[in-house]
């Protein structure tokens, strides 16, 4: 019988802190960050928002390249798989589940305020977290001058 197990995770959320970049003894980059994902749930006659927190690991050149853009409050989309680490500490068995990201997409800006000490938009050298001009698949930005939905006509045919 063929193996039919599936281990796929897709999340969209915001970073709870700036990412952390370290290297293994062999020089492989490891970028770690925590992601908060909100879930709406019904509580009586009203809806409440519940935050769920997930640890994410991004390995290799992708983690090294994206680390500088992964700042607290930044919205990202992550897809990957769950991995469980097990170890023994002080005689007790311990475990932890992390998301090992295979792809990551930068979605939105930070949480809105400028409380982190970053330069404001329009400063002489530009914003610190300006995204790279290429997407993660290596395709160039043919739409680099595209400013968003305002470039579309309001006459939508459907």
C-alpha positions in Angstrom: 0.0 0.0 0.0 1.3 3.4 -0.9 2.1 6.1 1.7 -0.8 8.5 1.8 0.3 10.8 4.6 0.1 14.5 4.0 2.0 17.2 5.9 1.2 20.7 4.4 0.7 24.0 6.2 -0.3 27.4 4.7 -0.6 30.4 7.0 -1.0 34.1 6.6 -0.1 36.2 9.7 2.1 38.8 11.2 5.5 38.5 12.8 5.5 38.8 16.6 9.2 39.9 16.7 12.1 40.6 14.3 13.5 37.5 12.7 16.7 35.9 14.0 19.5 34.7 11.6 22.0 32.1 12.7 24.3 29.7 11.0 25.0 26.0 11.5 28.6 24.8 11.9 28.7 23.9 8.2 27.6 27.5 7.3 23.9 26.9 6.4 21.7 29.8 7.3 18.7 29.4 9.7 16.2 32.2 9.9 13.7 31.9 12.8 10.6 33.9 13.6 7.2 33.6 15.2 4.0 34.2 13.4 0.7 35.3 15.0 -2.4 34.1 13.1 -5.8 35.4 14.2 -8.9 33.2 14.3 -12.5 34.5 14.7 -14.8 32.4 16.9 -18.3 32.8 18.1 -18.8 33.5 21.8 -22.5 33.7 22.5 -24.0 36.5 20.4 -20.7 38.1 19.5 -17.5 37.2 17.7 -14.1 37.1 19.4 -10.6 37.1 17.9 -8.2 34.5 19.2 -4.5 34.7 18.4 -2.5 31.6 17.7 1.3 31.7 17.6 3.6 29.5 15.5 7.4 29.2 15.3 8.7 29.2 11.7 12.1 28.2 10.4 13.4 29.2 7.0 16.6 27.5 5.9 19.4 28.3 3.5 19.8 31.2 1.0 16.1 32.0 1.1 16.2 32.6 4.9 19.4 34.6 4.5 18.0 36.8 1.7 14.6 37.5 3.4 15.8 37.9 7.0 16.3 41.7 6.8 12.6 42.1 5.6 11.1 39.9 8.3 10.4 42.5 11.0 7.9 42.7 13.8 4.4 43.4 12.5 5.2 42.4 8.9 2.4 40.4 7.2 3.6 37.2 5.4 2.3 34.1 3.8 4.1 30.9 4.7 3.8 27.4 3.2 5.7 24.4 4.4 5.4 21.4 6.7 5.2 20.6 10.4 8.3 19.1 12.1 8.5 17.9 15.6 11.8 18.0 17.5 12.2 15.7 20.6 14.9 15.9 23.3 15.4 15.1 26.9 16.0 18.0 29.4 16.6 17.4 33.1 15.3 13.9 32.9 12.1 14.9 31.2 11.1 14.2 27.6 10.4 17.5 25.7 9.1 18.2 22.2 8.3 21.2 20.0 6.5 21.5 16.7 7.8 24.1 14.2 6.8 25.0 10.7 9.6 24.5 8.2 8.8 26.9 5.5 9.4 26.0 1.8 8.0 29.3 0.5 7.4 32.7 2.0 5.8 35.7 0.5 6.0 39.2 1.8 2.4 40.6 1.8 2.0 43.9 3.6 3.7 46.5 5.6 4.2 46.6 9.3 1.5 47.1 11.9 1.2 50.8 10.9 3.0 52.8 13.6 6.5 54.0 13.5 7.2 53.0 17.1 10.1 50.7 16.1 12.5 53.6 15.3 12.5 52.9 11.6 12.9 55.8 9.2 9.7 57.3 8.0 8.6 56.9 4.4 10.1 59.4 2.1 13.4 59.8 4.0 16.5 60.5 2.0 17.6 56.9 1.7 14.1 55.3 1.5 12.4 52.9 3.9 14.6 50.2 5.5 12.2 47.3 4.6 11.8 48.0 0.9 11.1 44.6 -0.7 13.5 43.1 -3.2 12.8 43.7 -6.9 12.6 40.0 -7.7 10.1 37.5 -6.5 11.1 34.3 -4.8 11.0 32.3 -8.0 13.7 34.6 -9.5 11.5 36.3 -12.0 12.1 40.0 -12.6 9.7 42.7 -11.7 8.1 43.6 -15.0 5.4 45.3 -13.0 7.8 47.3 -11.0 6.0 50.6 -11.8 2.6 49.1 -11.0 1.2 51.0 -8.1 -1.8 48.8 -7.3 -5.6 48.8 -7.7 -5.7 52.5 -8.5 -4.2 51.7 -11.9 -7.4 49.9 -13.0 -10.4 51.5 -14.6 -13.6 51.5 -12.5 -15.5 49.9 -15.4 -15.3 46.2 -14.5 -17.2 44.1 -17.1 -18.7 41.7 -14.6 
